[in-house]
């Protein structure tokens, strides 16, 4: 049976267009390699501060479905 790994990359103050895989000016060869060898999930909504983003990521719920921050 094949073994699969899941990697979540979450960084404060990093826009999706900043990394080189998306044409940005920041050199990110390791992230580029992960994108080429795997699957990039693009349908995730972030928030302007980190705690709601983490809560949405960990629960799979949108912010309006949880307590107000």
N, C-alpha and C positions, 0 to 999 in steps of 0.2 A: 504494500500500500504506500503510495507516495506521501511524503510529509510536506505540508505547506506552512509557510510563515507569513504573518501579517505584521507590517510595519506602519505605524502611524507617525507622521512627522507634523509636529505642531510647534510653531515658533512665533513669539511675539514680534510685531513690527516687520513681518515678512509677507509681502504680497505675492500672489501666485505668479505674477509677471516678473518678479525680481530674479528668479533662478534661471540658469542658462538653458534648461530644458524647455522653458517657455519663452525663450528669446531675450531674457533679461541680461543685464550687464554683470551680475555676480557669477563668478565661476563656481560651479557646484558639480564637479565630475562624479562624485559618489552618488549623489541624488540622480544625476543623469543616467548612470549605470543601472540604478534600481528601476527607473522608469522604462528603460529599454528591455530589461529582463522580466518585468512583471506587468501588473495591471495598475493603472492610475484611476482612482475613484475621484470623480470631479463634482459630484452632486452633494456637497456638504456645505452647510451654511455656518459661517463663523460669526462672531459678535465683536463689538468694538473693545471689549475687555476680556481677559482670559478666563475668568471663572464661569461665565455662562457658556462660553465655547467648550470648556472642559466638561461641564454638566451635559451639554447636548451630545458631545462625543461619547461620553460614558453611558448615557441612558438611551440614546437613539431618539430622543424626543425633541421637538422644537421648543424654543424658549417660552412661547405662549402656553404650552401645555404644562409647564412647571411653575413653581412659585416665582413671583416677580422679583427681579434683582434690583 
